[in-house]
Amino acid sequence: MDGTLVDSGAVVMRVWGRWAAEHGIPMERVEAVVHGRQGHLSMAILLPDRPTAENHADNAWMLAAETADVDGIVPIPGAPAFLAALTAGAVPHALVTSADVALSDARMHAAGLPMPRTRVTAEDVSASKPDPEGFLKGAAQLGFSPEDCVVFEDSEAGVAAGLAAGMRVVGIGAATAGYGATVSVDSLEQVSVTTGPDGVVTLKITG
């Protein structure tokens, strides 16, 4: 969701910025870690000697703060048209996010994007990205084998999770080429989806 469909960068800077300042961690270090992961796991990486219970406690208030703060949230370029094409073509698709239900609802709504009928959130997994559990659960709910699925991701953890699930990964953003994505694009504006009369879905990437 974040960075792939929704641009939530402004909120991340505000909320994580406060947390980083409290713990004396440079925001550049925080930004290098937090994308694609559940918050408490990011904290465990940033503060490896800190008790897990404290990370979970901080994660709870940070989720509440992020859910309440939607100022500046906008769709990623091309996301509205991309989701509309999936819906129009009856293409099975799922949202697999490290956010919880409340946060994903808030951000998708704030960005004016429709929520896919199938969704895997933080509440549904025992392991966060880069573990492939979320993507494998999404594939299972859609009724497809992993090798028949395509992941769209912007984060290093997300790309790693998609590849570990045995799926092809379209990386959103130039940096994803360095993460090992199957193919990378600058934005979803370079991606088009069509469904033929025989039901075959064609994914075309330009640029």
C-alpha positions in Angstrom: 0.0 0.0 0.0 2.4 2.7 1.2 4.7 3.8 -1.6 3.0 1.5 -4.1 -0.5 2.8 -4.1 -0.5 5.5 -1.4 2.0 8.3 -0.8 2.1 8.6 2.9 5.6 10.0 3.1 4.5 13.2 4.9 2.8 11.3 7.7 5.8 8.9 8.1 8.1 11.9 8.5 5.9 13.4 11.1 5.2 10.4 13.3 8.4 8.5 12.9 10.3 11.8 13.1 8.9 12.3 16.7 9.8 8.8 17.7 13.3 9.1 16.2 13.9 12.4 18.0 12.9 10.8 21.3 15.5 8.1 20.9 18.2 10.2 19.3 18.2 8.3 16.0 18.9 10.1 12.8 15.8 10.2 10.6 17.9 9.0 7.7 18.5 5.8 9.5 14.9 5.4 10.4 13.8 6.0 6.7 16.2 3.3 5.6 14.5 0.7 7.8 10.8 1.4 8.3 9.4 1.0 4.8 7.5 -2.3 4.3 7.8 -3.6 7.8 5.5 -3.6 10.8 6.5 -0.8 13.2 7.6 -2.9 16.1 10.0 -4.9 13.9 11.5 -1.7 12.6 12.1 -0.6 16.2 13.7 -3.9 17.0 16.2 -3.3 14.1 16.8 0.3 15.2 17.1 -0.4 18.9 18.3 -4.1 19.0 18.8 -4.2 22.8 15.4 -2.7 23.7 12.7 -5.0 25.3 10.1 -6.3 22.8 7.3 -5.2 25.0 8.4 -1.6 24.7 8.5 -1.8 21.0 5.0 -3.2 20.9 3.8 -0.5 23.2 5.3 2.3 21.1 3.9 0.6 18.0 0.4 0.8 19.4 0.4 4.5 19.9 2.2 5.1 16.6 -0.4 3.2 14.7 -3.1 5.3 16.4 -1.2 8.5 15.5 -0.7 7.4 11.9 -4.3 6.4 11.5 -5.5 9.8 12.8 -3.0 11.7 10.7 -4.0 11.7 7.0 -2.9 15.2 6.1 -0.9 15.1 2.8 -1.8 11.6 1.9 -2.3 11.3 -1.9 -2.4 8.4 -4.4 0.8 7.3 -6.1 0.8 8.5 -9.7 -1.1 6.0 -11.8 -2.6 4.2 -8.9 -6.3 5.2 -9.5 -6.2 4.2 -13.1 -4.4 1.0 -12.3 -6.9 -0.1 -9.7 -9.8 0.9 -12.0 -8.4 -1.3 -14.7 -8.1 -4.3 -12.4 -11.7 -3.8 -11.3 -13.0 -3.2 -14.8 -11.2 -6.3 -16.1 -12.3 -8.4 -13.2 -8.7 -9.2 -12.5 -8.3 -11.0 -9.1 -6.1 -8.9 -6.9 -5.3 -8.4 -3.2 -3.9 -5.7 -1.0 -1.0 -7.2 1.2 0.2 -4.6 3.7 2.1 -4.3 6.9 -0.5 -1.8 8.1 -3.4 -3.0 10.2 -7.0 -2.8 9.2 -7.7 0.7 10.6 -4.6 2.2 9.1 -5.1 0.7 5.7 -8.7 1.9 5.7 -7.7 5.4 6.7 -5.0 5.7 4.1 -6.8 4.2 1.2 -9.8 6.4 1.9 -7.7 9.5 2.3 -6.1 8.8 -1.1 -9.5 8.2 -2.7 -8.6 4.6 -3.7 -11.0 1.7 -3.6 -10.2 -1.1 -1.2 -9.7 -4.5 -2.9 -12.1 -7.1 -1.8 -9.2 -9.3 -0.7 -6.9 -7.9 1.9 -4.1 -9.2 4.1 -3.1 -6.9 7.0 -0.8 -7.0 10.0 -3.5 -8.8 12.0 -3.4 -11.8 9.5 0.2 -12.7 9.7 2.7 -14.0 12.3 5.7 -12.6 10.4 6.2 -9.3 8.7 7.9 -8.6 5.4 10.5 -9.6 4.2 8.9 -12.9 5.3 6.6 -14.1 2.4 3.7 -15.1 4.6 1.5 -12.2 3.6 1.9 -12.7 -0.1 1.4 -16.4 0.2 -1.8 -15.8 2.1 -3.0 -13.3 -0.4 -2.4 -15.8 -3.2 -4.2 -18.6 -1.3 -7.2 -16.3 -0.7 -7.4 -15.5 -4.4 -7.1 -19.2 -5.3 -3.8 -18.9 -7.3 -0.4 -20.6 -7.1 2.4 -18.2 -6.2 4.1 -18.5 -9.5 0.9 -17.2 -11.2 0.9 -14.0 -9.2 2.7 -10.7 -9.7 3.6 -8.5 -6.7 3.8 -4.7 -6.9 6.2 -3.3 -4.3 8.3 -0.2 -3.5 10.3 -1.3 -0.4 13.4 -3.6 -0.1 11.6 -5.7 2.5 8.5 -6.0 0.2 10.5 -6.9 -2.9 12.4 -9.6 -0.9 9.0 -11.0 0.4 7.6 -11.2 -3.0 10.6 -13.0 -4.4 10.7 -15.3 -1.4 7.1 -16.2 -2.1 8.1 -17.4 -5.6 6.3 -14.5 -7.4 7.5 -12.0 -10.0 7.9 -8.5 -8.6 7.2 -5.2 -10.3 9.2 -2.6 -8.4 7.7 0.8 -8.1 10.5 3.4 -8.0 14.0 3.3 -9.5 15.5 2.1 -6.2 13.8 -1.3 -6.6 16.1 -2.3 -9.4 18.8 -2.5 -6.7 16.5 -4.6 -4.5 16.3 -7.3 -7.1 12.8 -6.7 -8.5 12.0 -8.6 -11.6 11.3 -5.3 -13.4 11.3 -1.7 -12.1 9.2 1.3 -13.2 9.2 4.9 -12.0 5.5 4.8 -11.3 2.3 2.9 -12.0 1.7 5.2 -14.9 4.0 2.9 -16.9 1.8 -0.2 -16.1 -1.4 -1.1 -18.0 -3.7 -4.1 -17.5 -6.1 -5.5 -20.0 -8.4 -8.5 -20.0 -9.1 -10.3 -23.3 -12.4 -11.9 -24.3 -10.9 -15.2 -23.4 -10.2 -14.0 -19.8 -6.4 -13.8 -20.3 -4.9 -10.9 -18.4 -2.1 -9.0 -20.1 0.2 -6.8 -18.1 2.2 -4.3 -20.2 5.0 -2.2 -18.9 6.3 0.8 -20.9 9.2 3.2 -20.6 
